[in-house]
């Protein structure tokens, strides 16, 4: 390209303006959570849309539409209020290697999580105090044991006590790296007893050296706040500056052509390297350039 750093920033800023607009939504999986106004529905279907984001976008959108129908059009109400017999509607769901066994576990996780928390954002925010294995009483316990103890108390009709609320407040007082948040989320996600081993492959983390494209995309949707109407910006305890750019095939290819990536392989460190370069253009909101790189790749065949 022969662009110096200043020209490259201007070029990418122009492409962000071109693609970060409502017309982007119609043909992208983010159209799925945009069908909802309730925060929990946005989170749940945003998560499913991101996790199922393999292959053609049209197919992904259709599969998510099928999933919404199976949950009677109200994912949060279905997850929180279903009886065992209602789960029959989920049987037979399949997209690529994601099947109904995986889906049933996802539903179980969401149900347990929302019994304790109002938002899925909490699933990405470990408390350093709790991760050290200290319960409210100072007795050594795992973070997961603490969570499920609280969940059981809520289920039994006991309101969270003041110390529990203080612990939740404490979570938001720490600034975690994206790597810490994603590693924690995967551990937390699979903390229910007897989770299906086959389901592990559907939730990645930096520990597996994955780029974590789908989870990073989901975080972008939930965290970024702008006036363009694409990303939701409904979470406020994770900052856009903490996010890592989703690094899919198109973004990776374009970024390499623009010499934003030097690393030969494509893994977690590649996504970090790319994001570090993008931070030199906008330190507060580096992942906005995902619009530019993705648009250049899929729309302009750059």
N, C-alpha and C positions, 0 to 999 in steps of 0.2 A: 504493500500500500504506500510505503514511503511517508506515512503520516508521523509527525512528531507527537509528543505527548499532548500538547495543547490542542492540536488539530484533531487528534483521536477523541479527546473528551468532547469537543464540539460536535464531531460526527456522531458519537454515541448519544449525546444529549438530544440531538435532532431525532434520532431513531426512537428514543424513549418517548418523546412527544408524539411520534407517529403511531406507535403501537400501544401505549398506555392510555387507552380510551375505551368507552363502552362497546364499540364495534368489535373489540378483541374478544369479548365475553362469549358471543354467540357460538363460536366454533371451538371453544376451549373448555376443558373439564370444569373450570371455575364457574361455568354456567349452572352447574348442579347446585352448589350451595346458594347461588343467587336466587334460587326459586323459593327461598325461605326467609322469614323475618325473625323468627325466634332464634336467639343466640345459640342454644343447644343444638337445634337442627342445623344451623349453619356450620357449627363445629363438627358434628357427626358426619354430615354428608360431605363436607369439605374434606374430612379425613378419608372417607371412603373413596371419593373422587381422586384424591392424590394417590392413595395406595393402589388403586386400580388403573392408574395412568400408565398402561403399557399398550403399545400398538397405535392404531389409528384413533384419532381423537373422536371421530363420529361413533366408533364402536364403544369407546369408553363412556361417552355420554349416554348412549343407549343402554348400556349395562347398568349404569347408575340409576337411570330412569326405571328400569326393571326392579332394581332393589327398592326404590322408593315405593313402588306399587306393592311389593311384597310386604312392606311395613305400613300399609294402609295410608300412605301419603303423609304420615306423621312419625318420622323416625324416633324422636325423643319419647313421645307418648308410647309408642310401640315397645321400645326398649325398656322403659321404666314400668310399664303396666301389663306386659304380656304374661299370660299363663303358659305352662309347658306346651299345651296343645296348639297355641298360636304359632309356635316355632315351626310347625309343619309348613307354613307358607314360605319359609326360607330354604327348605330342602330342594335340591336340584339347581341352586344358583351356582354359576360357574363363569369365570372369566380367566382365560389363560390357565395358570396353575392355581389360581385362587378358587376354592370351592366352598361348599356349604359347611364343611367342618371348620374351616378358617372363619367363615362368617359367624357361626354360632359362638365361637370364642370371642370374636370382636364384640358381639352383642353382650356377652357376659361381662367383658371388661368394662364396657361403657356403663352398664347397669351398676356395677360395683363402684366405679369411679364417681358417677353422678349421685350416688347415695351419700357421698361425703362432700363433694365439691360442686360448686355452681358452674364451673368452667373447665374445659379441657386444658386450659393454659396451665393449671396447677400440676398437670401430669409431667410437664417439662421443667418444673422448678423444684429441684431438690433443696431441702434445708441442710446446710452444712452441719448444723448441730445434730439433726436426726441421722444424717448419713454417717456420722461417727458412731452411731449405735446407742444413743442415749434417749431413753424415753422421758416422759414428763417427770417421773420419779427418780430418774438417774439410773434406772435398771437397764443393763445392756439388752438391747433388742434390735432387730433389723428394721429398716425403714418400712419394708413391706408389712411386717407384723404390726407395726404401729398403725399403719393405714387401715389394715383390715380390722384391727381392734376398734378403731374409731367408726368404721363402717358398720360393724355389728352393733355398736351402741346406738348409732342413729337408727338402724333398722329396728331396734328394740324400743324405739320411741324416746330415747334419752337425747336431749339437745346437747350439742357440743359444749363443754365447759369453757370457762374463761381461758384456761391455760392452752386449750386446743386452739382457740381463736388467736391467742398470742403467737402460737407456733405457726399458724397459717400466715399471720402478719410477718413473722420473721422470715418466711420463705421469700417474700417480696423485697426484703431489705438487702439481699445479696445479688451481686451481678455475676452471672455464670456465663462461661463461654458456650458457644454453640456445641462444641464437642462434649462438654460436661452435660449440657441439657439433653442431647440426643442419646448419649450413653445411659444417662439416668432413665430417660423415657423407656428405652427398650427393656431395661431391667424391671422397671415398674410395670410395664405392659404385660410382661410374662410372669408376674408374681402371683397370679391365681393358681391354686393347686391344680395339678393334673392338666396343665395346658397342653394342647396337641403339639408334639414335636415338629410336625410338618409345617405348622403355622409360623415357626421362627423365621423362615426365609422371607416372610412378607414384611417384616419390620427390621430395617437395617440400622446400623449405628457405626460411628467412626471406629469402634473396636474391631469391626470386621473389615476395616479399610475401605468401606463403601463410600461413594460420593454422597449417599443419602439424598439423592435427587428428589424423591417423592416427599420425604419429610421436610426437606428444606423448602420445597414448593408450598407445602401446606403452611409452614410457618410464615412464609412470605404473605400468603393470602390473609392469615389471621392478624399479623402484626403491622404490616405497612399501612401507614395512614397518609393518604393524599386526597386530593379533590377530584380524582379522575373517575371514580366509580367502579374500579376493577377490583383491587384488593380491599378487604373489609376493614382492617384496622380496628377490630373489636377487642384486641388484647392490649393492655397497657403496662404490663410488668416486664415484658420483654421488649427491648428497644430494636428498631430497625438496624441500628449500627452493629448489633450482635449477630445478625443473620449471616448465613453463608449462601452464596449464589447457587441455585439449582443447576447442576452440571449434567445435562443430558447430551445425547449425540449431537444435536444441532448446535447447542451452546458451546460444547467442547470444540467442534470443528471451526466455528466462526472465531472463537477466542484464540485458537492457535493461528489462524490466518492473520489475525490482528496482532499477533505476538504478545498476547496477554498471558499465555501459558508457555512455560519452558519445559516443564516436567514431561517426560516421555510417556509414562503410563497415566491412566485416568483412574484416580482413586480419591480418597478423602483429602489427602495433601494437595492434590490438583485443584479441588474445589476451594481449598483454603488459599492457595496461591492465586487463583483467579480473583477471589474476593479481595485479597490484599491489594491487588492491582486496581480493582474497581474502587477501593476506598481512597486511592490517591485522586480519584475524580470527584467522589462525594463520600466523605468519611461518615456522615450521619445516615446515609441511605444508599449503601453500595449496591444492594440487590435490585434497585430500580433498573439497573442495566440488564437485568434478565430479559426485560421486554425488548431491548434493542438487539441483544445477541440472539434470542429466540426468533424474533421477527425477521432478522436478517437471514437466519438459517432456513426457516420453514416457509416464509412468504417470498423472500427475494432469492432463495437458493444461492446465497452468498458463498 
